[in-house]
């Protein structure tokens, strides 16, 4: 019985491979257009940031952090940390990684927030989405690189698309959680004042859910950063490339320095996008 089962395997792999080949040929024009748009946008952002002198860009980052958070500690940390990155000669790679993370996070939030809102208002939608989101969050990160590599080839595009697919469950789930946890008395109060569905969404639900949505944003950033680094295996630029080179050559010094730059970028992004703390400790 055991031999019969193992001697007659279901050819799932061949079926999937055949489908991917068919889809790649059928949608070649669309895939090329998506690839060109993404690649041009990413290159433009990276070139624009690299055109600015590092010291000027560091000062701008620190100034924005000071205006948003109204605290001198974060701007000082940004200046010191990014000066260390410049000193280690990883500025270009850091800007490439930052650009990929910001673009991937923007795409995730642009799709994830509306989907989360719809799921919170339509329980059937979330019932369908939940197993899909569970699957997306449990699949190993390297698996995402295989189909995108087949469809888009080597380069930054499969990396950014894999990153979006990997990170998008976080904003969907947390937007759903934030909207669905709005207290019913608050909704009823808005309805009592004559608010329609759109006014309830913009003036009641979203303000109440904002802290949870911002938590989804920070999670999305961290997930995007981790995936962007792994995407160096399919040709994506950034801090992942020196890490891969260090692994291949057992270069401890290069691996430590590139890893330190990744840690610095992760900490700064997390602190920067956290909601500012208001006087009295309220957020």
Secondary structure as GFF3:
##gff-version 3
##sequence-region A 1 283
A	DSSP	alpha_helix	2	7	.	.	.	ID=ss1
A	DSSP	alpha_helix	12	26	.	.	.	ID=ss2
A	DSSP	alpha_helix	28	51	.	.	.	ID=ss3
A	DSSP	alpha_helix	54	69	.	.	.	ID=ss4
A	DSSP	alpha_helix	72	87	.	.	.	ID=ss5
A	DSSP	alpha_helix	91	121	.	.	.	ID=ss6
A	DSSP	alpha_helix	123	138	.	.	.	ID=ss7
A	DSSP	alpha_helix	141	152	.	.	.	ID=ss8
A	DSSP	alpha_helix	156	180	.	.	.	ID=ss9
A	DSSP	alpha_helix	184	192	.	.	.	ID=ss10
A	DSSP	alpha_helix	197	200	.	.	.	ID=ss11
A	DSSP	pi_helix	201	205	.	.	.	ID=ss12
A	DSSP	alpha_helix	206	230	.	.	.	ID=ss13
A	DSSP	three_ten_helix	231	234	.	.	.	ID=ss14
A	DSSP	alpha_helix	239	249	.	.	.	ID=ss15
A	DSSP	alpha_helix	252	273	.	.	.	ID=ss16
###
